[in-house]
């Protein structure tokens, strides 16, 4: 049943977007929304009271966007790390990188510096533990992101712009994973105490480019992480570090081919499984899950016509629910020219039967023209609504659609 999406953030020329979908943008009561806005002329973090509509600016950044994954053309050691923002919904604290400072700000605006990013390293998506006691920040040798030319993170969009002799600056034109491996570069999994700022762990992972880290929702000693854009993505993408050993979660011996790819891994709400998706070598899309031991994998191939790229986010109260911004498309409806999907859909998954019930919620109509316009849908904490980003009006805004 198609629902009507409601615009949540203010109607204006500025650009607003959700935080990255591996962290919530909503407090535990679903009363406050944390989002990124450029209404000051620079990216900053804001909070909006969803009842009154009142907004408060939480950061005072005046130096643009920090260079990091996925913001390759940002400023070195200056600006807000848009990919570094993680929200502790229970304690209402926002963690982020500003310049080289690792910061914490409450929704009341109280700010403190926890620590600093190690010299000559670049950052990526961070994560705060479910109990709010630990912050994980991945870093990589800065050499990994040294480049002279960049193109957009959307291949289709980049190709279209290059035909117009335009270059949109978002993605290096070289293979970062190849450089990391050939030059012997490293990434580190850095874990900080959120109260004292003390560095609790610093785990070096050689010949790896790590961009996503996520604590288990039930055991903060278990950290899910990735190798970004690896040549053998189907078997080298997903890993788990338990403080003692590193475990590959999808191996060559269990799967069809190393020529397929996997991405966007995230924890199921109860911590029992990890959700992920991708495409097989034959072009079929799939969504899958595997347990933290790398055992009991199940993958469900999607219909052949569900080929439009998107993301899958797990429910908070329903372990068999997912929400997606891609793949689904109603039969007989013309597709637009965007390379990503057009609809927000609820998926009710029966893993044992390997079946999915798709429920279209609403079209999101985002252009997918850059990382920031990806819808990245998330459930509220009650699984009663889905929030997503769209630039269908010409500028980015946050929208909400009810779940029937």
Beta strands, then each sheet from edge to edge (+ up, - down):
strand 1: 6-7
strand 2: 16-18
strand 3: 32-37
strand 4: 44-49
strand 5: 55-57
strand 6: 86-88
strand 7: 93-98
strand 8: 101-106
strand 9: 111-116
strand 10: 121-123
strand 11: 127-128
strand 12: 134-141
strand 13: 150-151
strand 14: 171-172
strand 15: 186-193
strand 16: 199-206
strand 17: 213-215
strand 18: 223-226
strand 19: 238-241
strand 20: 246-248
strand 21: 261-267
strand 22: 274-279
strand 23: 285-290
strand 24: 298-301
strand 25: 312-314
strand 26: 321-324
strand 27: 343-350
strand 28: 355-363
strand 29: 378-379
strand 30: 385-390
strand 31: 397-402
sheet 1: 1+ 31- 30+ 29-
sheet 2: 2+ 3- 4+ 5-
sheet 3: 6+ 7- 8+ 9-
sheet 4: 10+ 12- 11+
sheet 5: 10+ 12- 15+ 16-
sheet 6: 13+ 14-
sheet 7: 17+ 18- 19+ 20-
sheet 8: 21+ 22- 23+ 24-
sheet 9: 25+ 26- 27+ 28-
end
